[in-house]
Amino acid sequence: MQDHLRELDEMRRSNLGELGQMTVEMASVGSFDRRRLSEQAAEVAKIDREADLIARGLEEGLTLQELEDLARGDASTSR
């Protein structure tokens, strides 16, 4: 899980860089595509949620099944 958490961190950094570059490019032409910006920001938020879940699993010693249940929103898994 540590390796996956590192991969997620790399993905997050890359996506944030792309979001920043996209924003700068749009600013330079004076036109913002809110849909594209929103989609990119949503991808970063998705990565953040997954990383938070993995970090929780590591802290609490959760099994993969417990993490999957949490990801699906199964309340019976909460400790």
Steps between C-alpha positions, in 0.01 A plus 500: 500500500794734562604462136148580383491806723826620342357440152192702592720783625688504169171495307366786713810712441486433127129582477543818703782603267279436198216696662733791569642495149151483351390796713802709401446422131134597523587819685752593232229489232241658728249216477431233760341165420324431828405147394862399436620667819223335700576158355869532583426625852256211550776256405728652766219475757445134408870426553488685835204291618674176407825610667310596817335158504833320454663712772213416735540133419869513584441691824222270616644176366198434279486207262453546129140380537434758771643772275281387212196507730590854612542610139150372426369679808419189704431641848546162670876527441551815706696446820 
